[in-house]
Amino acid sequence: MSATGGIPSVPDAVPERLEHDEDRRRLAELGYEAHFDRAMSLWSNFSLGFTYLSPVVGVYSLFAVALVTAGPPSMWSLVIAGVGQFLVALVFSEVVSQFPIAGGVYSWARRLIGKRYAWLTGWIYAWALLFTIAGVSYGAGPFAASLFGVEATTGWVVGCGVLILAITGLINFSGTRNLSRAVQVGFLAEITGALIIGLYLVLFQRENDFGIFFDGFGTQGDGTYVGAFLAAGLIGLYQYYGFEACGDVAEEVPDPGRRIPTAMRYTVLVGGVVAILVFVGYALAIPDMDAVIAGEQADPISAILVSAFGTGGSKVFLVIVLISFLSCVLSLQAAASRAIYSYGRDNMVFGSSWLGRFSSTLHIPPGALTVAILIPALVVVGSLISEDALVRIISFAVLGIYIAFQMVVLAALVARIRGWQPSGKWSMGRWGWPINVLALVYGVGASINVAWPRTPDVPWYDNWIVILGSVVVVGLGVLYMVLAKPWGRSIAPAGDAAQSRGARSRGAA
């Protein structure tokens, strides 16, 4: 198609056809047959990563929690996590450029290290994604309640979450082209709304000066402020994943070795700037910070919107917020379904024949996409038994994602030690080694911070819920690996990163 949407001329069509032929040949060299529709442009791929990362969803979900925990200086966790995750994004960019295969971290770990290591990486990543989908869907409920003027009861929040999963599932089932259109609309709505709100609040609705970002407002209690700040760091850690989704759909992007690394880096940079602007704008516009930190105002964002824009204006921005939640879930479902599909395509898990099935009519993996809808729905419905479901779901999801990310970062470092020299269209060159090491140090520290138990006054199992949940998921995965040896059935290429381009190792461990 031409830029105007008309019938392309022959000169425009030939390069596109040749580009697709090159992508098809490269995928064949990597051991796979092309099935997906390469209809996702660089702009669409960036929009997918941005709406998954979603500054609005990240900040809105945990803004009040962060302020109650550490006050306005919790904003700096967005800066720290942004720098750390940008390092991780650079490592991922280098890997996906050489291995532009659907499935993201599972596929990359498979080529960098081998099948067993990749199996566990994919298992952790898939479950973390499914819980992230549930967390985002659940988090939309209070804003929907504010929009319609109803009480945000647990039943209402759960109902909204299930409805969002159903709507986004229908869009994903309609194919890559509609997915691309939807995430672009979501991106434009979110970034326009976020920029307008953030800038307006900073310029015209400021109730506080910028000094509040260095004032903990007594949130440290009897302890040190460092502990409070680290606990509030969940908002920053939750904000900066989503860029890997650009690589999850690698087989749907023309010239992925060049375009996906670009989309990944811009996802972190643009998403981070917007998230910080939104946080700063809302924090500066709070008229009574002490009341928010004391927990007397559970939904400060809605109150600020009404104060700044009136009831009618706040409704408009709440619509934009809900569009952001919808597009975020949409992107998450797409990423999760491609990750699960790649798992099934390589015959690496039970139900592989169904999970690895591809619909040539819809150009989507229907079995994997169904799982990406139903399991989060079950998690959302299951949250009826928890009064603090959102924080628990998000904490577990963040830890799972960070563990899976660091397994890939570690795999890249091990592959470098074994002699891997990145040969994709994008490379860090001599900076690869130090950035890889720094990314690993950051990721390990972030994972420890997420997992650290900080509520000794609750029952022990509640205090350790994040670690216990992770141990259960990893333990079940290891048990399944030991008993069923699913990786042994797979003959797809693995562990060949350090070999010459095009070489294949079918028996790598």
Summary of the structure (lengths in Angstrom):
residues: 509
radius of gyration: 22.2
end to end distance: 44.4
largest distance: 72.3
contacts: 1877
relative contact order: 0.18
helix: 74%
strand: 0%
